[in-house]
Amino acid sequence: MSLSGRKIAIAQGGPGSEREISLASAKSVRAALEPSGATLLDLDVRCSDFEVPEGVDLVYNLIHGTFGEDGAIQEILDRRAIPYTGAGAESSRLTFDKFLSKELFLANGVPTPRYEVLDLAERNSPKMDFPLVVKPPREGSSVGVHLVREAGEWDSALADASKHGRVLLVEELVEGKELTVGVLDGVALPIIHIQPRSGFYDIKNKYPWLMEGGGTDYFCPADLDPAVTEEVQRVALAAHRSLGIEVYSRVDLLLDGSGKPFVLEVNTIPGMTASSLLPKAAAAAGIEFRELCERIAELSLQLRSPKNVFQ
């Protein structure tokens, strides 16, 4: 299917903490789609009363985190009968909420770190032993995430994490390699090994152009035993399917010392600059950035457009 002649609004920005990252993704995707022949419009979304220009065939959703990945914009576009890219309202809601994701992982046999729910209205210390991880359940880009290796680090980690809500997710800390697997149209892409130059893969190391002092090295395809590679990709696909995600996603995992993968979370709108992780994985599979951007649009149109769009 050709995008030529289509009118595509690129939704970007958003009201959440990942606004600047979203704007960078949108700029890259816009440039990639320019040769397609589609009419491209920038749609800077700041709140729920945004207006989509008349005659738009597709909203290309590039709003990371709050409002873009939590099902909010999807519900609005569904009500307006406007097709959009990626995961639908329900799968977005389930995926963005780490508590709901955990429940579905466990129900579908997807390995994930042990966890507990910490409601600060009832208590302010975990039942699990250290080391552990504390994180807000509805944020992206590792916002508010802290690795707590001993009790003396708990108070400061809690103080920061609680800025994002009074109910937190506490997980056992799985030591090992940080991996991510892109999924496109039901196929697992090559695995990326993420190796931060210091600390863990927090927002500083993810976006050194946004925050000084960070940096990460990426290896794709990851140097893993073939059997481990197959298992990691199988588990990533299982996580993607357990949440009912449409079109594409990126699954973040940890690989422990014994070679067992644990799913941390799934991202329904991963970063989409030319140097982001999903595009890196696609490139390793022979899919150039332009083709990746076009395929996401085409698959989404096939999924959500009325039949007469193609006549």
Secondary structure, DSSP 4 states (H G I P E B T S, - for coil): ---TT-EEEEEEE-SSTTHHHHHHHHHHHHHHHGGGT-EEEEEEE-STT--PPTT-SEEEE---STTTTSSHHHHHHHHTT--BSSS-HHHHHHHH-HHHHHHHHHHTT-----EEEEETTT-SS-SSPSSEEEE-TT--TTTT-EEE-SGGGHHHHHHHHGGG-SEEEEEE---EEEEEEEEETTEEEEEEEEEESSSSS-HHHH-TTTSTT--EEEESS----HHHHHHHHHHHHHHHHHTT--SEEEEEEEEETTS-EEEEEEESS---STTSHHHHHHHHTT--HHHHHHHHHHHHHHHHS-GGGG-
